Amino acid sequence: MFVPVDYTLWDQESLEGAPQHARLKDAIVVFQTAGVLAYDARVFPSGGPQNWVDFWDVKKFPGARGLEALLGKHTIPLALLAAGLAHQDIWPLTDEKLDRAFDKLNQIKPYVSKWWSAGGEPPQLLINGEYAMTSAFDGRVTAAIRKGALIKFAWEGAWLTYSYAAILKGGPNTVNGQKLFAFLNRAQIAAGFTQGTGYPGPNTHQLQYLPAEWVPLLGIDPKNASKVIPEDSAWLAAKRPDGKTNADHLQERWLASRAQ
């Protein structure tokens, strides 16, 4: 279905800067997205929540919360972190872990003033003072910060997912598609993409071409990369005995919980 990626077209620095999981046989990572813990710096001038245990601590860090409504695979891991699971124990999301996560979510529900369903909502509601803290897409938060919003965020326990691109066999522009992949992964080009979108491509060599104030805001900064939890896409795609994928089962349980 897909044409193998021609890595002979890539610069050596691109090959060295992009990790192996971003360079598959027939697909490449174009950018990565993370869900971070963002908070209103005006509410917590001496320092806000730094992890999801803090997020669940309504006594130490009072105020209205926000969490994502749409995809359970994003919010459930946060609840498990709040329940005390280590990073390496989050995935796979077994039924036992789901039970534990929903119990933990029931504890925080009374403090969630709005379950957001669009990426622009969390930073705007922080700016409006309707949230004290919330989960949020990293690119949305960094865009708000660059415009002067008094928002800070923590990378500890952020969920991470990758967006891949591939070239279909038999397409009319395979040669140029290969060249585009090589072009996008050059360090300077990747840096421009990151500045334009807020979501970084995988080539870590781009960090040397970015403004110094950008680096701590990005998930490819080694200090932040060690704190995130990549989703287990292979487990999500795997079939269960009933024929459903784990992703479908997870989302069904999530929607049922949200309806209660």
NORFENKA-V534641 format. One record per residue. N is the residue number from 1. RES is the residue in three letters. PSI is psi in degrees with one decimal (NA if undefined). OMEGA is omega in whole degrees, 0 to 359 (none if undefined). Layout:
<<N | RES | PSI | OMEGA> <N | RES | PSI | OMEGA>>
This chain:
<<1 | MET | -38.3 | 183> <2 | PHE | 149.1 | 178> <3 | VAL | 133.5 | 175> <4 | PRO | 140.3 | 180> <5 | VAL | 133.7 | 180> <6 | ASP | 92.2 | 183> <7 | TYR | -6.6 | 176> <8 | THR | -17.1 | 179> <9 | LEU | -13.2 | 185> <10 | TRP | 143.3 | 172> <11 | ASP | 152.9 | 180> <12 | GLN | -38.5 | 180> <13 | GLU | -29.3 | 177> <14 | SER | -42.5 | 179> <15 | LEU | -38.6 | 181> <16 | GLU | -32.2 | 185> <17 | GLY | -24.9 | 181> <18 | ALA | 122.1 | 182> <19 | PRO | 164.0 | 186> <20 | GLN | -37.5 | 181> <21 | HIS | -16.8 | 179> <22 | ALA | -5.4 | 184> <23 | ARG | 77.4 | 179> <24 | LEU | 172.5 | 181> <25 | LYS | -42.7 | 185> <26 | ASP | 23.4 | 177> <27 | ALA | 155.0 | 178> <28 | ILE | 152.8 | 171> <29 | VAL | 128.4 | 176> <30 | VAL | -43.5 | 176> <31 | PHE | 166.7 | 178> <32 | GLN | 149.6 | 181> <33 | THR | 139.8 | 180> <34 | ALA | 154.1 | 174> <35 | GLY | 110.5 | 186> <36 | VAL | 168.9 | 176> <37 | LEU | 109.8 | 181> <38 | ALA | 147.7 | 180> <39 | TYR | 160.1 | 180> <40 | ASP | 112.2 | 182> <41 | ALA | -20.7 | 178> <42 | ARG | -30.6 | 180> <43 | VAL | -33.4 | 183> <44 | PHE | 70.2 | 183> <45 | PRO | -21.8 | 181> <46 | SER | 3.3 | 180> <47 | GLY | 127.0 | 183> <48 | GLY | -169.0 | 181> <49 | PRO | 140.1 | 184> <50 | GLN | -5.0 | 179> <51 | ASN | 179.2 | 186> <52 | TRP | -17.7 | 170> <53 | VAL | -42.9 | 176> <54 | ASP | -41.3 | 181> <55 | PHE | -38.5 | 181> <56 | TRP | -9.8 | 182> <57 | ASP | 89.2 | 186> <58 | VAL | -14.0 | 177> <59 | LYS | -47.0 | 180> <60 | LYS | -34.7 | 182> <61 | PHE | 78.5 | 182> <62 | PRO | 159.9 | 176> <63 | GLY | 164.7 | 181> <64 | ALA | 140.2 | 180> <65 | ARG | 161.3 | 172> <66 | GLY | 140.9 | 175> <67 | LEU | 155.6 | 181> <68 | GLU | 138.1 | 180> <69 | ALA | -28.5 | 195> <70 | LEU | -58.9 | 189> <71 | LEU | 116.1 | 180> <72 | GLY | -30.2 | 182> <73 | LYS | -18.6 | 177> <74 | HIS | -41.0 | 188> <75 | THR | -34.2 | 182> <76 | ILE | -44.5 | 178> <77 | PRO | -31.2 | 179> <78 | LEU | -40.0 | 178> <79 | ALA | -37.5 | 179> <80 | LEU | -37.2 | 174> <81 | LEU | -41.8 | 178> <82 | ALA | -28.3 | 179> <83 | ALA | -4.3 | 174> <84 | GLY | 2.5 | 179> <85 | LEU | 144.4 | 176> <86 | ALA | 159.6 | 181> <87 | HIS | -47.2 | 186> <88 | GLN | -9.3 | 182> <89 | ASP | -0.6 | 183> <90 | ILE | -50.8 | 181> <91 | TRP | 145.8 | 358> <92 | PRO | 157.3 | 182> <93 | LEU | 79.5 | 180> <94 | THR | 165.4 | 179> <95 | ASP | -35.9 | 178> <96 | GLU | -41.2 | 178> <97 | LYS | -36.7 | 178> <98 | LEU | -42.2 | 177> <99 | ASP | -44.1 | 181> <100 | ARG | -39.6 | 180> <101 | ALA | -42.8 | 182> <102 | PHE | -33.8 | 174> <103 | ASP | -42.4 | 180> <104 | LYS | -37.8 | 178> <105 | LEU | -34.1 | 177> <106 | ASN | -27.9 | 179> <107 | GLN | -33.3 | 185> <108 | ILE | -16.0 | 183> <109 | LYS | -43.2 | 182> <110 | PRO | -17.7 | 184> <111 | TYR | -0.6 | 177> <112 | VAL | 107.2 | 184> <113 | SER | -27.3 | 177> <114 | LYS | 130.9 | 173> <115 | TRP | 109.3 | 188> <116 | TRP | 151.3 | 183> <117 | SER | 4.4 | 176> <118 | ALA | 142.3 | 187> <119 | GLY | -26.5 | 180> <120 | GLY | -14.3 | 184> <121 | GLU | -49.0 | 186> <122 | PRO | -51.4 | 179> <123 | PRO | -36.1 | 180> <124 | GLN | -39.8 | 180> <125 | LEU | -28.3 | 171> <126 | LEU | -45.2 | 179> <127 | ILE | -39.4 | 181> <128 | ASN | -13.0 | 183> <129 | GLY | 11.4 | 179> <130 | GLU | -21.2 | 172> <131 | TYR | 143.9 | 165> <132 | ALA | -31.3 | 179> <133 | MET | 159.1 | 183> <134 | THR | 158.8 | 165> <135 | SER | 151.9 | 184> <136 | ALA | 154.6 | 174> <137 | PHE | 135.4 | 184> <138 | ASP | -42.2 | 181> <139 | GLY | -36.3 | 178> <140 | ARG | -39.5 | 181> <141 | VAL | -44.6 | 181> <142 | THR | -34.4 | 177> <143 | ALA | -41.2 | 179> <144 | ALA | -40.2 | 179> <145 | ILE | -40.6 | 180> <146 | ARG | -24.1 | 178> <147 | LYS | 4.5 | 175> <148 | GLY | 3.7 | 180> <149 | ALA | 138.7 | 180> <150 | LEU | 67.1 | 181> <151 | ILE | 140.6 | 171> <152 | LYS | 160.3 | 179> <153 | PHE | 158.6 | 182> <154 | ALA | 141.1 | 180> <155 | TRP | -15.6 | 184> <156 | GLU | 120.5 | 177> <157 | GLY | 15.6 | 178> <158 | ALA | 138.4 | 173> <159 | TRP | 151.7 | 184> <160 | LEU | 133.9 | 176> <161 | THR | 153.6 | 183> <162 | TYR | 142.9 | 174> <163 | SER | 119.4 | 184> <164 | TYR | 157.9 | 173> <165 | ALA | 148.9 | 180> <166 | ALA | 164.4 | 179> <167 | ILE | 120.7 | 180> <168 | LEU | 139.0 | 175> <169 | LYS | 141.6 | 177> <170 | GLY | 4.0 | 179> <171 | GLY | 161.6 | 185> <172 | PRO | -10.4 | 188> <173 | ASN | 42.0 | 184> <174 | THR | -43.5 | 183> <175 | VAL | -46.3 | 180> <176 | ASN | -30.2 | 175> <177 | GLY | -42.4 | 177> <178 | GLN | -42.2 | 179> <179 | LYS | -36.9 | 179> <180 | LEU | -43.3 | 178> <181 | PHE | -45.6 | 180> <182 | ALA | -39.4 | 180> <183 | PHE | -46.4 | 183> <184 | LEU | -27.8 | 186> <185 | ASN | 7.3 | 169> <186 | ARG | 142.5 | 188> <187 | ALA | -46.4 | 182> <188 | GLN | -36.8 | 178> <189 | ILE | -42.5 | 178> <190 | ALA | -38.4 | 179> <191 | ALA | -40.2 | 178> <192 | GLY | -40.2 | 178> <193 | PHE | -43.8 | 181> <194 | THR | -43.3 | 180> <195 | GLN | -31.7 | 181> <196 | GLY | -29.8 | 186> <197 | THR | -26.7 | 185> <198 | GLY | -4.3 | 181> <199 | TYR | 115.5 | 189> <200 | PRO | 145.1 | 165> <201 | GLY | 174.0 | 191> <202 | PRO | -16.8 | 186> <203 | ASN | 106.7 | 183> <204 | THR | -16.0 | 178> <205 | HIS | -15.1 | 177> <206 | GLN | -20.8 | 183> <207 | LEU | -31.2 | 181> <208 | GLN | -12.5 | 180> <209 | TYR | 1.4 | 181> <210 | LEU | 151.1 | 174> <211 | PRO | 142.1 | 186> <212 | ALA | -33.7 | 183> <213 | GLU | -15.2 | 179> <214 | TRP | -36.1 | 191> <215 | VAL | -47.0 | 181> <216 | PRO | -11.1 | 181> <217 | LEU | -4.1 | 190> <218 | LEU | 143.9 | 180> <219 | GLY | -15.7 | 178> <220 | ILE | -7.3 | 171> <221 | ASP | 125.0 | 184> <222 | PRO | -34.1 | 179> <223 | LYS | -34.1 | 180> <224 | ASN | -36.1 | 183> <225 | ALA | -29.5 | 180> <226 | SER | -9.3 | 185> <227 | LYS | -10.6 | 187> <228 | VAL | 164.6 | 180> <229 | ILE | 102.0 | 178> <230 | PRO | 140.5 | 177> <231 | GLU | 152.1 | 180> <232 | ASP | 86.3 | 185> <233 | SER | -31.3 | 178> <234 | ALA | -41.4 | 178> <235 | TRP | -41.6 | 180> <236 | LEU | -35.4 | 182> <237 | ALA | -14.5 | 184> <238 | ALA | 148.5 | 181> <239 | LYS | 143.9 | 175> <240 | ARG | 169.2 | 179> <241 | PRO | -28.8 | 181> <242 | ASP | 2.5 | 178> <243 | GLY | -14.1 | 178> <244 | LYS | 153.9 | 173> <245 | THR | 159.9 | 175> <246 | ASN | -34.0 | 179> <247 | ALA | -42.5 | 180> <248 | ASP | -44.3 | 180> <249 | HIS | -45.4 | 180> <250 | LEU | -45.8 | 183> <251 | GLN | -35.8 | 177> <252 | GLU | -44.2 | 178> <253 | ARG | -37.8 | 179> <254 | TRP | -48.1 | 181> <255 | LEU | -37.1 | 178> <256 | ALA | -39.4 | 178> <257 | SER | -40.7 | 181> <258 | ARG | -28.2 | 182> <259 | ALA | -14.1 | 182> <260 | GLN | NA | none>>
